[in-house]
């Protein structure tokens, strides 16, 4: 532990990159993590995930989690399996989502290890030791026992000299901003972790809670270098893409979407557009068991969402004139979707790198009549990013697949605040933080947004790199 009343903050992930959020705080006699996320993207992320813990998990006192997305929570099972025995604090809705998401992630890790081992045995004459999964379903389920749910606005004392409070971040169900107060020898230091901040006015979720003061701020920058299209223009593009594909070209609309957040947003928007008469009654297939479960959890927590969220409930009724939502559970029903036309298929993962979406892309990308709607951020190295960047050929399950389908990038539906949204949230602080760290953005974006904050607000900012530590005086 640091002497002379200094707090040490180490950036273990999401430092000049978008995934792997993890920050180690050492202060007030405690050693704890904020976030414990998985790196996502190309092959190199497998190594990063296996080498992610540059510390002894047994020495970590507790974990604070802003929300359930895997790039913020996905290494919790590995942390627990490596010896972490403390509590994990998150909102009640986040804890509910993790009961679905972490075991699902464990299943993906097992299947990917199984596929990789089969591939190596098939293509190599040499004897290879089998690769173990990053963690298993059983290990994921074991980590759930460490969860401690809290409500928005409630204060928690996870250790002597440490207080924290969770505030609504407006990103997905249960997402939070974390306020931290550290007390050492009678001196107080406040930290704020923004988590992922939602775009103001976004469907379903409420806007992010304003925070007015802090000594140290850690803020995301996913879209810190750009502005989203207006919601009006976004809706117009969405309507055109669906009408052009289903009515004029007779193909399928494939929507890669995170099971938590994006899927529910899309169901809400499609139900609303049908109700307005902008779209006809549609057949919508949600092909993700996790998305199905997450939608049920969303309906359980309607009190956390905008009042218009009842449209999501009404959309499940499949009343006359409404779009028909079909939740696909078994693999056979999923495979059958690829034998017909005129369907909207929403499937995970949102970055196209795992899950059933890869099967739908393998089938539909070669079809000129089909379309793929990209509605969320695509990290560097992912299949989704290659599609956004205009790849004409992609590899899926080891096979080269031509890209003939039309690719729509509909950025206005992102759950992340754009530059204006981020600056609007920062504008609520009554005085500049002593230090602001810009994280959760690709290198050029994070460094550029840090410079933009300095230029526009006059704050002291920096965009740390992975492994960098900062010692801050009380």
N, C-alpha and C positions, 0 to 999 in steps of 0.2 A: 504494500500500500504506500502511496506517495506521502512524503512528509511535507512540512511547511504549508499545509492546507492548500493543496492543489488537487484539482480533479483531473483525471486522465481519461480522455475519450479516444478510443481506437476504432478506426473504420475498417471493418473486416469484409464488407461487401457493399454492393450498390454504390461504390465510390468510382466515379467516372464510368459507370455502367449502370444498366437498368435493373438487373436482377441480383439476387443474393443478399438482400438487405440484412445487415447484422452489425450492431455497434456495441462495443464493450465499454462499460462505464466503471471506473474504479474511483470511489470517493466515499466519504463519511463512514469508513470502515466496512463498506460493502463492495462486492464485485458482481456485476450483473449485466445481462444482455438486454438490449432493446432490439427485437426482431431476431429471427433465426431462419433466414430464407434460403431457398434453393437457387443455385445458379441455373439459368436456362439459356439454351442456344445451341451452338455447334458442339462438336466432339470434345473440344477442350474443356467444356463445362463439367464433363464427367470427372475429370481429374480434379478440377477446382472443388467440386462437391465432396470428393473423398478426402481432400486435404484441407477442408474449410476450417477446421478447428485448430488454430494456432495458440491453443491454451488447453488446460486440463478441465474438461467439463465438470469434474467433481468439485472444482473450486468456485463454480458459479453459484451464487446464492439464490437467484431467482431470474425469471425472464418476463419482460413486458412485451406484449404483442399488439400491434396497431390494427391488424385485420387478418383475414383468413387466406388471402391469396398465397399460393405456394411459393412465390418468390419472396414472401415475408415469413412464411411459417414452415416451409417444406423440409427443413433439416431438424425440426424438433424431435422426430423419432430417433434420428441418429445421435442427437445430443443426449437423449435419455439412455439409449443403449450403450453410450460411451461413459456413463457414470453420473450424469446430472440427476440430482435427487430433490431439487427444490420445486417450488410452485411456479406455474406459468399463468400470469394474469392477463385476461382479455375480457372484452365485453361478453355478455351472455349470448348474444346472437353469434358472435365470432366463435365462441366455444361450441355452439350447436353446429355451425358449419364445419368446424374442424373434425367433428365426429364422423362426418361423411368424407371430407376432403383428404385427410391424412391416410386413412386406410385405403382409399382409392389410389393415392400416390404410391403407397406401398405395393399395391397390386401392379401398378405400372412398372415399378422398379423390378419386381419379380419377373414380369413378362419380358421386359427388355433384356434382362440378364439371360433369361431362357432363350430368347431369340438370338442374342449375340453368341451364346455358347453353341447353339445349333449351327449357326453360320460358320463359326471357326472350325468346328469338327468337319463340316462339309467341304470347306475350301482349302484346308491345310492337312498335309500328311503327317505333320509333326504332332506330337502329343502335347496338349495344353491343359493346364489346370483350369477348371471351370471358374468363370467370373462370378463373384457373389453379388447379389443385389445391394444397392446402396442401403436399403433397409427393407424389412418384410412387412406384410400386413399385420402380423402378430406384434412386431416391434412398434408399429404405428398405433395399434390399439393400446399397447402398454403406455405410450406417451400421453394418451388422453386422460389417464388417471392423475396427471400432474396439473390439469387445467383448473383454474380458480376464476369463475365468472364474476364480473362486476357490472354495475349499471353506469350509464352516462351520468357524470356529475358527482358520483360518489368518490370520496377520498379513501385511499388504501395506504396502509403502512406496511410495506413488504419487509422492512428491516428497520432497526433503530436508526434514526436520523434520516430516513428516506420516506417521503410522502409522494403520492402520485394521484392524478385524476385523469379520467378518460373523457374526452369531448368528441362530439360528432364531427367526422372529417368529410362527410358527404360524398364518399367514394363508392362504397358498396354497403350492403347491409352489415351493420355492426362495426364499420370502420371507424377509427378513432385517431384523434390527436392526443398525444400524451404530454401532460404537464408534470414536471418533476421538481420537487423541492428537496435539496440536500442540505443537511444541517451538520456542521462539524465545528466543535468547540464554540458553539453559540453563534457561528457565522452561517448565513444562509446563501445558497446559490440556486438559482432556478434555471432549469433546462426545459426546452420544448422540442419535441419531435413531431413534425407535421404528419408523419405517415404519408399516405397517398391522398392528396386533396382532390375533391371532386369539382367538376365544372359547375359554376352557379347556374341554376335553372334546369339542371339535368333531370330527366324523367325519374320517377319513383323516389329517389333519396332526397333528403333535405340538404340545404346548403351547408357548407362547412361552418362550424362555430368560430366566430372571431376570437382571437386571443390578443390581449392588449399589452402584455409585458413579459419580458424574460431577460435573463442575463446571456444565455447561450441558446441559439436556435439551430436546429438541423432541419432543413427544408428540402423537399423533393423538387425535381426539375425536369420530369419526363418530357413535357412539352414546353419547356422554358424558352425555346427558340422559335416558336410559331404561334399563330392564332388559329383556332378551329373555325370551320365554316359556321355561319349562323344556324340555329336550329331550323329556321324556315328553309334555308337552302339545302340543309342536310335532308330534311323530310322530302323535299322535291326530288332530290337525287335518289333517295330510297324508293319512292313511288315509281320513278322512271325505270330504275333497274328491275324492279319486280314485274311491272307491266310489260316492259320490253322482252323480258325473258320468258314469262309464262304465256302472255297473250300473243306476242308477235313472233317469237322464235321457238316456242314450244319446248323449252328445256327446263332444267331444274335450277333453283336458286340455292346455292350452298353457302351457309353462313358459319364460318368458324367463330365460336364464341366461348368465352370462359363460362364454365358451368355456373359460377357465382357472379352475379352482377349483369354481365352482358346478355345472357340468355333471358333473364327476367325483364330487362329493359326492352329487348326486342319483342317479347310477347306483349308487353304493354303497348308499344308503339304500333304493332300490327293490329292489335285489338282496337286501338283508338282510330287508326286509319280506316278500318273496316266500318266502324261505327259512324264515322264522318262521311262514308260513301266514297272516299278517295281510292279505296281498293275493294274488290269484290270479296265475297267470302272465300277464304283460302284454306287449303289443307297444309297445316304446319306440323312438321314432325320434329320433336325434340328427341334427338338420338344420343342420349347421354344419361345413364342411370344416376350419375352424380348430379346433373342438372335437374333431373326430376326430383331428387331428394332436396336439393337446394331451393327449388321453387316451393316445395312444401314448407321448408323452414322459413322462407320469406313470408309466406302467408301466415305463419305462426307469429311473426313479428311485425304485423301491419302497423302497429302503433309507432314504429320507428320511421315510417315512410311518409311521403307526401299524401295528403288526403285523396288524391286521384288514384292512389294505388288500388282502390276497389275495382278499377277496370281489369286488373289482372285476375281478380277473383271472378268477375263476370265472364271473362274470356274462357274460363274453364267449363262453363255451362254448356257450350256448344249449342246455344239456342239458334233458332231459325234466323238466317241472315248474318250470323256471326261466323268468324273464322273457326275452323275445327282444329283443335290442338290435340295431337296424338303423342303420347309419351311412349317411346320405344324402349323396351326393357331388354329383351333377349337378342342374342347375336343373329339368330335366323331372321327375325323381323327387321333388324338393321340391314342385313344383306339384301333382303327383298326390296328395300327402297331403291336399290340401284338397277332394278329391272323395269322402272316406269318413268314417266315424264310428268311435268307439270306440278312438281312438289317443291315446297320450301323445307329445307333440312337445316336445322340448327344443331350443331354438334361440337363437342370439345375435342382437342384443346384449342384455346383462342389463338395460339401462335402456330397451330398446325403441326406441332412436333410430337404429339402423342395422342392416343385414343382413337375413337372411331372416325374422327374427321379425316384421317389419313386414307381410310378406305373410300370415303365419298369423293375425296379429291382425286384419288387414283382412277376412279371410274369417270368422273365428270370433267376433269381438266382437258382430256382430249376432245370433248364435245363442243363444237362451235355454238350450239344452241343453248348451252348452259352458262351460268354466271356464278362467280364467287364474290361474295360481299365481305370485304375486310373492314371490320368495325372497331378494332382496338389496336393498341400499340403492338408492333412486331419487332422484337429484339433482334439485334444483329446476329446472324448465324442461323436463324430459324427458317423453316420452310415458308412460313408466312411472309417473312421479310424478303425472301427471294422472289415470291410472287409479286409483292408490292414493287420491287425494283425492276420488274419486267422480264424475269427469266422466261425463256421460251422452252426450256426443258428442265425438269426437276427429277430428282431421284426419290422414289417412295418405295419402301420395303425392298431396297436394292435393285429396283427396276427403273429405267429411264422413262419418264412420262412426258409427252408433249403437252404444252400449255396452249390450247386453242380456245378454251372458254374465255369469256370476257371477265376481266378483273376490275371490280369497283372498289375504290378505297374511300370509305365514308367516314372521314375523321371526326366529324361533328358529333358522333355518338360516343366518343371516348369518355371513359369515366374519370380521366385525369384533367385537372384544370389546365388551360392553355396559359400562355405568358400573361395575358391580361387578367385571367382568373387568379393566377399566383400572386401577381402584383397587387390585385385588389385585396387578397387575404393579408398580405404583408402590410398593406396600408393601414390596418387596424391597430398596429402597435403604436403606442403613444410616444415611445422613445426608441431609438435604435438599440438592438441587442449589442452587448459588448463584442460578441463574435457570432457570425452566421456562417454555417457550413452548408454548402449546396451539394446534395447527393442525388442518387436515383435518377441519373440522366447520363446519356452517352457522353464521352469525354468532351467533344466540342460543345455540346448543349450545356453541360454542367458548368464548364469554365466560362462559356459565353453568358449564361444567365447570372453567374456570380458577378461578372463584370457589369452586366446590365443593372443589377441591384446597386452596385457601387456608384454607377453613373447617375441613376435616377433617384435613389433614396439616400445616397451618401453613407451607406453602411459599410462596416468592415466585413469583408466576405472572402471566402476561399472555397475551392472545390477540391477536397482531399483525394488522394489516390489510395488504392487498396493497401492496407497494412500501415497506413500513416497514423500516428498518434499526436494528440495535442494536449498539453498540460495547461490548465487554466487556473489562475489564482482565484482564491475566494475574494 
